[in-house]
Amino acid sequence: SQSRNRYGIMLDTQKIKAQLEERLTFLKTRVHDIEEDLREPADPDFAEQATEAEGDEVLEGLEDSALHEIAQIKAALDRIAAGSYGDCATCGETIDEKRLAILPHAAQCISCASK
């Protein structure tokens, strides 16, 4: 279904919600897979342990990034439920539809996000 934000702009929130939920499922699976990889026992070879440690750092960075995006998506889903999706959390103005198309979990308009 479509809904209007408080400025009268039509947003297909059902479609956006479905996209966000699909991305959320993907990210949760990714985090689970990363955690599984990080739990694997260390290789007994010392040189391999050093290589694995570097790989683990990369995985931890990917996990942190995914967890951050998960939090942003959950917040966007909350805004959809509250009827405030598409409104900048900082200034209250409408977030440009092009920005939302690229970054559907955006909480700020481009002007506020740039500050």
GUMIVO-910024 format. One line per field, with one value per residue (C-alpha): residue in three letters; residue number from 1; z, x, y. Coordinates in nm, 4 decimals. Layout:
r <- Ala_...
k <- NUM_...
up <- Z_...
east <- X_...
north <- Y_...
END
This chain:
r <- Ser_Gln_Ser_Arg_Asn_Arg_Tyr_Gly_Ile_Met_Leu_Asp_Thr_Gln_Lys_Ile_Lys_Ala_Gln_Leu_Glu_Glu_Arg_Leu_Thr_Phe_Leu_Lys_Thr_Arg_Val_His_Asp_Ile_Glu_Glu_Asp_Leu_Arg_Glu_Pro_Ala_Asp_Pro_Asp_Phe_Ala_Glu_Gln_Ala_Thr_Glu_Ala_Glu_Gly_Asp_Glu_Val_Leu_Glu_Gly_Leu_Glu_Asp_Ser_Ala_Leu_His_Glu_Ile_Ala_Gln_Ile_Lys_Ala_Ala_Leu_Asp_Arg_Ile_Ala_Ala_Gly_Ser_Tyr_Gly_Asp_Cys_Ala_Thr_Cys_Gly_Glu_Thr_Ile_Asp_Glu_Lys_Arg_Leu_Ala_Ile_Leu_Pro_His_Ala_Ala_Gln_Cys_Ile_Ser_Cys_Ala_Ser_Lys
k <- 1_2_3_4_5_6_7_8_9_10_11_12_13_14_15_16_17_18_19_20_21_22_23_24_25_26_27_28_29_30_31_32_33_34_35_36_37_38_39_40_41_42_43_44_45_46_47_48_49_50_51_52_53_54_55_56_57_58_59_60_61_62_63_64_65_66_67_68_69_70_71_72_73_74_75_76_77_78_79_80_81_82_83_84_85_86_87_88_89_90_91_92_93_94_95_96_97_98_99_100_101_102_103_104_105_106_107_108_109_110_111_112_113_114_115
up <- 0.0000_-0.0438_0.2192_0.2249_0.4543_0.6363_0.3342_0.1050_-0.0832_-0.1777_-0.0668_-0.1385_0.2189_0.1708_-0.1093_0.0898_0.3975_0.1940_0.0552_0.4025_0.5473_0.2643_0.3279_0.7020_0.6470_0.4213_0.6778_0.9674_0.7680_0.6847_1.0507_1.1487_0.8837_0.9977_1.3597_1.2537_1.0683_1.3685_1.5977_1.3928_1.5897_1.5113_1.2770_1.4673_1.2196_1.3554_1.0089_0.9303_1.2632_1.1583_0.8266_1.0022_1.2490_0.9595_0.8045_1.1374_1.1561_0.8136_0.9164_1.2373_1.0329_0.8007_1.0999_1.2616_0.9342_0.8960_1.2578_1.2053_0.8909_1.0747_1.3411_1.0730_0.8937_1.2168_1.2863_0.9345_0.9870_1.3127_1.1248_0.8688_1.1516_1.3177_0.9920_0.9993_0.7274_0.4765_0.7243_0.8273_1.1898_1.2345_1.0622_0.9929_0.6212_0.3583_0.2554_-0.1230_-0.2890_-0.4897_-0.1651_-0.0216_-0.3414_-0.3028_0.0773_0.1950_0.5595_0.5459_0.8552_0.7435_0.4389_0.2418_0.3892_0.7503_0.6726_0.5171_0.8304
east <- 0.0000_0.1010_0.0967_0.1646_0.4226_0.3289_0.4324_0.1955_0.4600_0.3431_0.5691_0.5063_0.5830_0.4750_0.7288_0.9967_0.9179_0.9512_1.2876_1.4121_1.2972_1.4674_1.7938_1.7562_1.7230_2.0305_2.2367_2.1310_2.2385_2.5669_2.6349_2.5545_2.7956_3.0688_3.0224_3.0497_3.3748_3.5153_3.4382_3.6462_3.9455_4.2854_4.5185_4.8064_5.0566_5.1859_5.2160_4.8582_4.7433_4.8844_4.6998_4.3808_4.4137_4.4246_4.1222_3.9400_3.9995_3.8420_3.5477_3.4984_3.4922_3.2305_3.0281_3.0386_2.9265_2.6412_2.5285_2.5269_2.3149_2.0798_2.0219_1.9534_1.7066_1.5214_1.4944_1.3574_1.0985_0.9992_0.9585_0.7360_0.5209_0.5041_0.4183_0.7287_0.9247_1.0668_1.0912_1.4407_1.5079_1.7115_1.5282_1.1906_1.1945_1.1156_1.4017_1.4366_1.2814_1.6012_1.7991_1.5488_1.5628_1.9396_1.9465_1.6003_1.7048_1.8213_1.7105_1.8322_1.7983_2.1185_2.1703_2.1629_2.3615_2.6373_2.6880
north <- 0.0000_0.3567_0.6202_0.9899_1.1332_1.4510_1.6586_1.4719_1.2743_0.9258_0.6434_0.2763_0.1776_-0.1855_-0.2270_-0.0448_-0.2541_-0.5752_-0.4598_-0.3686_-0.7007_-0.8905_-0.7034_-0.7645_-1.1403_-1.1381_-0.9455_-1.1681_-1.4740_-1.3049_-1.2214_-1.5803_-1.7135_-1.4743_-1.5804_-1.9443_-1.8705_-1.6845_-1.9814_-2.2237_-2.3557_-2.2075_-2.3917_-2.5567_-2.4091_-2.0744_-1.9133_-2.0135_-1.8647_-1.5261_-1.5434_-1.6516_-1.3614_-1.1150_-1.2846_-1.2690_-0.8930_-0.8529_-1.0723_-0.8734_-0.5513_-0.7002_-0.8172_-0.4709_-0.3134_-0.5632_-0.5121_-0.1347_-0.1702_-0.4101_-0.1436_0.1189_-0.1098_-0.1885_0.1850_0.2426_-0.0319_0.1383_0.4688_0.2956_0.1556_0.4983_0.6766_0.8953_0.7152_0.9610_1.2485_1.3618_1.2680_1.5871_1.8721_1.7087_1.7918_1.5298_1.3025_1.3100_1.0052_0.9478_0.9253_0.6782_0.4723_0.4373_0.4149_0.3050_0.3078_0.6724_0.8618_1.2032_1.4232_1.4721_1.8192_1.6983_1.3833_1.5985_1.8087
END
